[in-house]
Every structure is written in C-alpha cells, then in structure tokens.
C-alpha cells in the first residue's frame, strides 16, 4: 500500500482511486449480473491494522477491497499469516452479506514474504531466479541482514524495509525478531525476466488457486505497484528524493530510490523487466476476467466535475446517451475530496450521488478508494434507498440551463451546475 496513503491516479482517471500500477482501465465488463440497486453499487477500500473489520458496517457495501495491512497486528505474530487472514476477513464479510464482493490484495512487483505462498517460493532454491538479487561487490543502501538474529539472518535476494514489519517498531511491530521464514523481512522484488514459469504460477496458483478466486469468498484483487524503464516524475506525496522508479533508468514503484543501483541493473535490465511485467499484467487481466473475477485496476474512473467544468462535462456525457464513455464500462465513481485531499468526512455527498445516478450504466460503483487504515468511513442512508431503474439516460432540462436530470422508476436525480447543487428526489416507495 502506498507510503503516503493518498489517492493518486494510476491508469484510471484522477477519481479512480488508485495507487501506482501499470494496468489500465478496460472496456471489458465483469461476468457478474448487472444491477441498478444502489446499495450493491457501492465500493470501499478499507483497512484496520489492529484486527478484522467490523462486519456490521462493511457488509453494507457492494464491493470491499481488503488491503494487505488489514489485521496486521494479528498476522505479524509468527508465523506470518497475512494471506490467510485476508481469506478470514473475506469469509466474515461474506457470511454477513452473501451478495458482497470481496477483493484481496496482490502485489505482482513486490514479493512480500508475509504471504505464505511467497515465503514458500523464496525459501526454495528451485525458484531462486524468480527474485531479483543484490549486485556483486557493491556497497548497498539498504541492509542485507536482520541483525536481531544471532547469527544475523542474511540473504542475497534484494529487499528494502519500506512498509515492512520490524522489531521493535516498523510498519507493523513484531513481538520479537520478525520471522519471515528463511529470509529477513522486507520488500523483495519479483524478477519478471523469469518469464512463463513465474507468470503461470502467479496466474494459475496465486490468483486462480485456493487463496484467490478458487476461494468462494474472493471475487477479485487489487494489483499494486509497477515497473518502468524511464525515470518517472516525483508526485507531491512522495519523498522529495523519490523512489526507485525515479532513478535515471527507472525501476520499481515505491521501492528504495537506489534499488537498481544496489542490484547492479542496467538500462537493458529495467527494460526487459518492464516489458515482461507488462506481459504478465495483460495475461493476468485476461485470466482473471475469464475466471469470473475482477481487478481494481480494470475499473474506469470518474469523479463529480467541479463547478467550473460541471456543465460542459455533463452536457457531453448526457448528449452521448448510452454511447457515453462512462456507460458501457465498469465505472468507479469516487467521492469528492475535501480540502485535505480526503473524501472523509464526505464534503459533497448529494452532488456525488446525483451525478453518479446521472452518468452510471448497469455496471457502476460509487464510493471510497484508498484513504488509510482506521479511517471512519460514512455510509449515508441515501446509499440504501431504492431508486428503481432508469427510464432513459440523462438530459439537460433546457439548452444552456446547466441543469441535468435523469428519471428513474422511483426517483429523479438532478444536478444543477449553475449552483453546483445535486438532488435526488424519491417519487415512489
């Protein structure tokens, strides 16, 4: 999960509530039954690092995406069971609401050894070429060993300690020396130059297997991070010196700035890794959708336009009807953010709800992306209301009025761009 814990645009629009990823929004649709039900058309990406999420509250949402940091203070106790507790959390939510769709976190850039499946592979010499290594005869910028052990626990596999459980304190505080099996705890990196064997394992076992879509309680994934072979701009929320992908030859997102130097990688290396990672992501999207699942990065993002762009944006969308770029896609509409850059507390709920009902198609979700762990989300009663089904697409009430309306069988949604006021009036119970 991103260090700054903020919403950033990845391949989606600024509203799409993403983190770094090279995957793109898609015109594909999930194999789920479409619904106009408002409550099922909600989405959230929560985290409670002290334990499991409250099922009474979070089971209200239609889609819940569970971060790796969830229940962290439970799974840092050896043996680390992050992967298993994601399934436990999914089962708890699904038991409360059988219609809910639960996504679980996967990182196909960073090999995180607090996942049992990763720890098994990283400890088996037969799979050593699946992981990037420290370069030979170099001075490293990150520790190669965990000196809390006697003798120190060391490895030739490259890793940093960013967002890593540590003893006595880290991103998760272990009760004793952190135990990630045969290697020190840290953020390791998959070496996508391993090609088909690594790709096949990721897809067929880690994603489609029993801890992924092969589990009845899992409906999809969040795929984090990316690889680049050119230096990326440093975002405002990132450390001023940047991360590894800000090096002259690119690198992995949100990994130590000097990771390519510490691994002795060349421009040719980062290009080959980037190309193979992209091939993996294409294959992942195809396989996950074919298996009936979905990925956070597959959504097309949208947000309520501000008062300066409201009329022009909605005029273009409404005049396009069902040919709107937001109608025949899996739409994720993010709640408007406040002056602090967060949607919590909701600053413009009425406008967001009205705009969502104006532009949405049969596959659409309104809600929260990543905000952070322990965030007090809100679920207004209006998200539980029955608005029926649309009787057509949205339209401007009069040319140039800046007032846009869409009639549903049980409600009328309206956005007045001249005053930037949204209303949803229930017309039938």
C-alpha positions as CSV (number, residue, x, y, z in Angstrom):
1,X,0.0,0.0,0.0
2,X,1.3,3.4,-0.8
3,X,3.5,5.1,1.7
4,X,1.7,8.4,1.7
5,X,-1.7,6.7,2.0
6,X,-3.3,9.1,-0.5
7,X,-5.5,8.7,-3.6
8,X,-3.4,9.0,-6.8
9,X,-4.3,8.5,-10.4
10,X,-2.8,5.3,-11.8
11,X,-4.1,4.1,-15.1
12,X,-7.5,5.4,-14.2
13,X,-8.7,9.0,-14.0
14,X,-7.9,11.1,-11.0
15,X,-11.1,10.0,-9.4
16,X,-10.4,6.3,-9.9
17,X,-8.9,6.0,-6.5
18,X,-5.8,4.2,-7.4
19,X,-2.2,3.6,-6.5
20,X,0.8,3.0,-8.7
21,X,0.1,0.4,-11.3
22,X,0.8,0.0,-15.0
23,X,-2.5,-1.7,-15.6
24,X,-5.1,0.3,-17.5
25,X,-8.9,0.8,-17.2
26,X,-10.7,-1.6,-19.5
27,X,-13.7,-1.7,-21.7
28,X,-14.2,-5.3,-20.5
29,X,-17.1,-6.0,-18.2
30,X,-17.2,-8.4,-15.3
31,X,-19.2,-11.6,-15.7
32,X,-21.4,-10.5,-12.8
33,X,-25.1,-9.9,-13.1
34,X,-25.6,-6.1,-13.7
35,X,-27.6,-4.3,-11.0
36,X,-29.2,-0.9,-10.6
37,X,-29.5,-1.5,-6.8
38,X,-27.9,1.5,-5.1
39,X,-26.6,-0.4,-2.1
40,X,-25.0,-3.1,-4.2
41,X,-23.5,-0.3,-6.3
42,X,-21.1,0.9,-3.5
43,X,-17.4,0.3,-3.1
44,X,-14.7,0.8,-0.4
45,X,-11.1,0.0,0.2
46,X,-10.8,-0.1,4.0
47,X,-8.1,-1.2,6.4
48,X,-8.0,-1.9,10.1
49,X,-4.4,-2.8,11.1
50,X,-5.3,-3.8,14.6
51,X,-7.7,-6.5,13.8
52,X,-10.5,-7.6,11.4
53,X,-13.0,-5.1,10.0
54,X,-16.4,-4.6,11.6
55,X,-18.7,-6.8,9.6
56,X,-21.9,-5.0,10.6
57,X,-20.6,-1.8,8.9
58,X,-18.5,-3.0,6.0
59,X,-21.0,-5.7,4.9
60,X,-23.3,-2.8,3.8
61,X,-21.0,-2.1,0.8
62,X,-21.4,-3.9,-2.6
63,X,-17.6,-4.3,-3.1
64,X,-15.0,-4.3,-0.4
65,X,-11.3,-4.4,-1.2
66,X,-9.1,-5.6,1.6
67,X,-5.5,-4.3,1.9
68,X,-2.5,-6.4,3.0
69,X,-2.1,-4.2,6.1
70,X,-5.5,-5.3,7.4
71,X,-5.3,-7.1,10.7
72,X,-1.5,-6.5,10.6
73,X,-1.1,-6.7,14.4
74,X,-2.6,-10.1,14.3
75,X,-0.5,-11.6,11.4
76,X,2.9,-10.2,12.5
77,X,2.9,-12.8,15.2
78,X,4.9,-15.8,13.8
79,X,4.2,-17.5,11.5
80,X,3.1,-14.5,9.5
81,X,-0.4,-15.3,8.1
82,X,-1.3,-12.2,6.0
83,X,-2.6,-14.3,3.1
84,X,-4.7,-16.5,5.3
85,X,-6.2,-13.5,7.3
86,X,-7.3,-11.9,4.0
87,X,-9.4,-15.0,3.5
88,X,-10.7,-14.9,7.0
89,X,-11.7,-11.3,6.6
90,X,-13.4,-12.2,3.3
91,X,-15.3,-15.0,4.9
92,X,-16.5,-12.9,7.8
93,X,-17.9,-10.2,5.4
94,X,-19.4,-12.8,3.1
95,X,-21.2,-14.6,5.9
96,X,-22.8,-11.3,6.9
97,X,-23.8,-10.4,3.3
98,X,-23.7,-13.2,0.8
99,X,-24.1,-10.7,-2.1
100,X,-21.0,-8.8,-1.2
101,X,-17.9,-9.0,-3.5
102,X,-14.6,-9.0,-1.7
103,X,-11.3,-8.2,-3.3
104,X,-7.9,-9.2,-1.8
105,X,-4.5,-7.6,-2.2
106,X,-1.9,-8.9,-4.5
107,X,1.5,-7.4,-5.4
108,X,3.0,-8.7,-8.7
109,X,6.0,-6.3,-8.4
110,X,7.0,-6.8,-4.7
111,X,7.4,-10.3,-3.4
112,X,6.1,-9.9,0.2
113,X,7.2,-12.8,2.4
114,X,4.4,-12.2,4.9
115,X,2.3,-14.1,2.3
116,X,2.8,-17.8,2.9
117,X,2.7,-18.6,-0.8
118,X,5.6,-16.1,-1.5
119,X,7.6,-17.3,1.6
120,X,7.4,-20.8,0.3
121,X,8.8,-19.9,-3.0
122,X,11.5,-17.5,-1.8
123,X,12.8,-20.2,0.6
124,X,13.1,-22.9,-2.2
125,X,16.4,-22.8,-4.2
126,X,14.5,-24.1,-7.2
127,X,12.8,-20.8,-7.6
128,X,15.8,-18.5,-7.0
129,X,15.6,-17.0,-10.4
130,X,12.1,-15.6,-9.6
131,X,13.6,-13.0,-7.3
132,X,15.9,-10.1,-8.0
133,X,19.3,-10.2,-6.2
134,X,21.8,-7.7,-4.8
135,X,24.6,-6.9,-7.2
136,X,28.0,-8.4,-6.5
137,X,30.8,-6.3,-4.9
138,X,28.6,-3.3,-4.3
139,X,28.0,-1.0,-1.3
140,X,24.3,-1.3,-0.6
141,X,21.9,1.5,0.6
142,X,19.7,-1.0,2.5
143,X,20.6,-3.7,5.0
144,X,21.2,-7.2,3.6
145,X,20.8,-8.8,7.0
146,X,18.5,-8.8,10.0
147,X,20.8,-8.3,13.0
148,X,18.2,-9.1,15.5
149,X,19.2,-12.7,15.0
150,X,22.3,-14.4,16.3
151,X,23.9,-15.1,13.9
152,X,22.3,-12.4,11.7
153,X,19.8,-13.7,9.1
154,X,21.0,-12.7,5.6
155,X,20.1,-13.2,2.0
156,X,21.4,-12.5,-1.5
157,X,17.9,-11.5,-2.6
158,X,17.4,-7.8,-2.8
159,X,15.0,-6.2,-0.3
160,X,14.3,-2.9,1.4
161,X,12.5,-2.2,4.6
162,X,10.0,0.3,3.3
163,X,6.5,-0.5,4.6
164,X,7.9,-3.6,6.4
165,X,7.0,-5.1,9.8
166,X,10.1,-4.7,12.0
167,X,11.2,-5.3,15.6
168,X,10.7,-3.5,17.8
169,X,8.9,-1.0,15.6
170,X,8.1,-0.7,11.9
171,X,5.1,-0.8,9.6
172,X,3.8,-3.3,11.9
173,X,5.6,-4.1,15.2
174,X,6.7,-7.7,15.7
175,X,6.6,-9.0,19.3
176,X,10.2,-10.3,18.8
177,X,12.6,-10.5,15.8
178,X,10.3,-10.5,12.8
179,X,10.0,-14.0,11.3
180,X,9.6,-14.2,7.5
181,X,10.9,-17.7,7.3
182,X,14.4,-18.3,5.8
183,X,14.9,-14.6,4.8
184,X,14.8,-11.3,6.6
185,X,11.5,-9.5,6.4
186,X,11.5,-6.9,3.7
187,X,10.1,-5.9,0.3
188,X,11.6,-8.3,-2.1
189,X,11.1,-8.0,-5.9
190,X,9.8,-10.5,-8.4
191,X,12.2,-10.9,-11.4
192,X,9.8,-11.0,-14.3
193,X,12.6,-12.0,-16.6
194,X,11.8,-15.5,-15.3
195,X,9.0,-15.3,-17.9
196,X,6.5,-18.1,-18.3
197,X,7.2,-20.2,-15.2
198,X,6.7,-17.3,-12.9
199,X,3.7,-15.9,-14.8
200,X,2.0,-19.3,-14.9
201,X,2.4,-19.7,-11.1
202,X,1.1,-16.3,-10.4
203,X,-2.0,-16.8,-12.5
204,X,-2.9,-20.4,-12.1
205,X,-2.0,-20.8,-8.4
206,X,-1.7,-17.5,-6.7
207,X,-4.6,-15.8,-8.4
208,X,-6.9,-18.6,-9.5
209,X,-5.9,-21.0,-6.8
210,X,-7.4,-21.6,-3.3
211,X,-6.2,-18.3,-1.7
212,X,-7.6,-16.4,-4.7
213,X,-10.6,-16.9,-7.0
214,X,-10.6,-20.5,-6.1
215,X,-11.9,-19.5,-2.8
216,X,-15.7,-18.9,-2.8
217,X,-15.4,-15.7,-0.7
218,X,-13.0,-13.9,-3.1
219,X,-14.3,-12.0,-6.2
220,X,-11.3,-10.1,-7.3
221,X,-8.0,-8.3,-6.5
222,X,-6.1,-5.1,-6.0
223,X,-2.9,-5.3,-8.1
224,X,-0.3,-2.9,-6.6
225,X,2.8,-1.3,-8.0
226,X,4.5,-1.2,-11.4
227,X,7.8,-1.3,-13.3
228,X,9.3,1.5,-15.5
229,X,12.4,1.7,-17.7
230,X,12.5,5.5,-17.7
231,X,12.5,7.9,-14.8
232,X,9.1,8.9,-13.5
233,X,8.1,12.3,-12.2
234,X,8.0,12.6,-8.4
235,X,4.5,13.0,-7.1
236,X,3.7,15.6,-4.5
237,X,3.0,13.0,-1.8
238,X,6.2,11.1,-2.4
239,X,9.6,11.6,-0.6
240,X,11.4,14.6,-2.2
241,X,14.2,12.3,-3.4
242,X,11.7,9.9,-4.9
243,X,11.5,6.1,-5.2
244,X,13.3,3.6,-7.3
245,X,11.2,4.4,-10.4
246,X,12.7,7.9,-10.3
247,X,16.2,6.7,-11.0
248,X,17.7,7.5,-14.4
249,X,16.9,4.0,-15.7
250,X,13.5,3.7,-14.0
251,X,12.7,0.8,-11.6
252,X,10.0,-0.5,-9.3
253,X,7.5,1.9,-7.8
254,X,7.7,2.6,-4.1
255,X,10.9,0.8,-3.6
256,X,14.1,2.3,-2.2
257,X,15.5,5.0,-4.5
258,X,18.7,3.2,-5.0
259,X,17.3,-0.3,-5.7
260,X,18.5,-0.5,-9.3
261,X,22.0,0.6,-8.2
262,X,22.0,-1.9,-5.3
263,X,21.1,-4.7,-7.8
264,X,23.6,-3.6,-10.4
265,X,20.8,-3.3,-13.0
266,X,21.4,-1.7,-16.4
267,X,19.0,0.1,-18.8
268,X,18.7,-3.1,-20.7
269,X,17.7,-4.9,-17.5
270,X,15.0,-2.5,-16.4
271,X,13.6,-2.5,-20.0
272,X,13.4,-6.3,-20.1
273,X,11.8,-6.5,-16.6
274,X,9.3,-3.7,-17.5
275,X,8.3,-5.5,-20.8
276,X,7.9,-8.9,-19.1
277,X,5.9,-7.3,-16.2
278,X,3.6,-5.7,-18.8
279,X,3.1,-9.1,-20.5
280,X,2.2,-10.6,-17.1
281,X,-0.3,-7.9,-16.4
282,X,-2.0,-8.4,-19.8
283,X,-2.2,-12.2,-19.1
284,X,-3.5,-11.6,-15.6
285,X,-6.3,-9.4,-16.8
286,X,-7.4,-11.9,-19.4
287,X,-7.2,-14.8,-16.9
288,X,-9.0,-13.1,-14.0
289,X,-11.9,-11.8,-16.1
290,X,-12.3,-15.2,-17.8
291,X,-12.5,-16.9,-14.4
292,X,-15.3,-14.6,-13.4
293,X,-13.2,-12.2,-11.2
294,X,-12.3,-8.6,-11.5
295,X,-9.4,-6.3,-10.6
296,X,-9.5,-2.8,-9.1
297,X,-7.3,-1.6,-12.0
298,X,-9.9,-2.8,-14.5
299,X,-12.4,-0.1,-13.5
300,X,-12.9,3.1,-15.5
301,X,-12.7,6.0,-13.1
302,X,-14.8,9.1,-12.8
303,X,-15.5,11.9,-10.3
304,X,-18.1,14.6,-10.0
305,X,-16.9,17.6,-12.1
306,X,-16.3,20.8,-10.2
307,X,-18.4,23.9,-10.6
308,X,-16.2,25.2,-13.5
309,X,-16.4,22.1,-15.6
310,X,-19.7,20.7,-14.4
311,X,-22.0,21.9,-17.3
312,X,-19.6,21.2,-20.1
313,X,-18.8,17.7,-18.7
314,X,-22.4,16.6,-18.1
315,X,-23.6,18.1,-21.4
316,X,-21.1,16.0,-23.3
317,X,-22.0,12.8,-21.3
318,X,-25.7,13.3,-21.5
319,X,-25.8,14.1,-25.2
320,X,-23.9,10.9,-25.9
321,X,-26.6,8.8,-24.2
322,X,-25.7,5.1,-24.0
323,X,-22.6,5.9,-26.1
324,X,-21.1,7.8,-23.2
325,X,-17.6,6.6,-22.3
326,X,-18.9,6.0,-18.7
327,X,-22.0,3.9,-19.6
328,X,-20.8,0.7,-21.1
329,X,-17.9,0.2,-18.7
330,X,-17.3,-1.0,-15.2
331,X,-17.4,2.5,-13.7
332,X,-15.9,3.5,-10.3
333,X,-17.1,6.9,-9.2
334,X,-15.0,8.4,-6.4
335,X,-16.5,10.6,-3.7
336,X,-15.3,14.2,-3.9
337,X,-12.3,15.0,-1.8
338,X,-12.2,17.8,0.7
339,X,-9.5,20.5,1.2
340,X,-7.3,17.9,2.9
341,X,-7.4,15.7,-0.1
342,X,-9.6,13.1,1.5
343,X,-13.3,12.2,1.0
344,X,-13.7,11.7,4.8
345,X,-15.9,13.3,6.0
346,X,-17.9,13.4,2.8
347,X,-17.9,17.1,1.7
348,X,-20.3,16.8,-1.3
349,X,-22.4,13.7,-0.9
350,X,-25.6,15.0,-2.5
351,X,-23.7,16.2,-5.6
352,X,-21.8,12.9,-5.8
353,X,-24.9,10.8,-5.6
354,X,-26.9,12.8,-8.1
355,X,-24.0,12.9,-10.6
356,X,-23.5,9.1,-10.2
357,X,-27.1,8.4,-10.9
358,X,-27.0,10.7,-13.9
359,X,-24.0,9.1,-15.6
360,X,-23.9,5.5,-14.5
361,X,-24.6,2.4,-16.6
362,X,-25.5,-1.1,-15.4
363,X,-22.0,-1.8,-14.0
364,X,-21.1,1.1,-11.7
365,X,-20.0,1.7,-8.2
366,X,-19.9,4.8,-6.0
367,X,-17.5,5.1,-3.0
368,X,-14.1,5.3,-1.5
369,X,-10.7,4.3,-2.7
370,X,-7.6,4.1,-0.5
371,X,-7.6,6.7,2.3
372,X,-5.7,4.8,5.1
373,X,-6.0,2.4,8.0
374,X,-8.5,3.2,10.8
375,X,-10.5,5.7,8.7
376,X,-14.0,6.4,10.0
377,X,-16.0,6.0,6.8
378,X,-19.6,7.0,6.4
379,X,-22.4,5.1,4.8
380,X,-25.4,7.6,4.4
381,X,-28.9,6.2,4.4
382,X,-29.3,7.5,0.8
383,X,-27.0,4.7,-0.3
384,X,-29.6,2.2,0.9
385,X,-32.6,3.8,-0.9
386,X,-34.4,2.1,-3.7
387,X,-34.3,4.4,-6.8
388,X,-35.6,1.8,-9.2
389,X,-34.3,1.5,-12.7
390,X,-33.6,4.4,-15.2
391,X,-36.2,5.3,-17.7
392,X,-33.6,6.6,-20.1
393,X,-30.3,8.5,-19.9
394,X,-29.7,11.9,-18.6
395,X,-30.5,15.1,-20.4
396,X,-30.3,18.9,-19.9
397,X,-33.7,20.3,-19.0
398,X,-33.3,23.2,-21.4
399,X,-30.4,24.1,-23.7
400,X,-27.8,26.1,-21.8
401,X,-29.6,25.8,-18.4
402,X,-26.8,23.8,-16.8
403,X,-29.4,21.6,-15.1
404,X,-29.2,17.9,-15.9
405,X,-31.9,15.3,-15.0
406,X,-32.4,11.6,-15.2
407,X,-35.6,9.9,-14.4
408,X,-35.7,6.6,-12.5
409,X,-38.7,4.4,-11.9
410,X,-38.7,5.5,-8.2
411,X,-36.7,8.7,-8.2
412,X,-35.4,11.7,-10.1
413,X,-31.7,12.7,-10.0
414,X,-30.7,16.2,-10.8
415,X,-27.5,18.2,-10.9
416,X,-27.8,22.0,-11.2
417,X,-24.4,23.1,-12.4
418,X,-25.3,26.8,-12.1
419,X,-25.4,26.4,-8.4
420,X,-23.4,23.2,-8.2
421,X,-26.2,21.5,-6.3
422,X,-27.2,17.9,-6.5
423,X,-30.6,16.4,-5.5
424,X,-32.2,13.0,-5.6
425,X,-36.0,13.1,-5.1
426,X,-37.7,9.8,-4.4
427,X,-41.0,9.7,-6.3
428,X,-42.3,6.2,-5.3
429,X,-41.8,3.8,-2.5
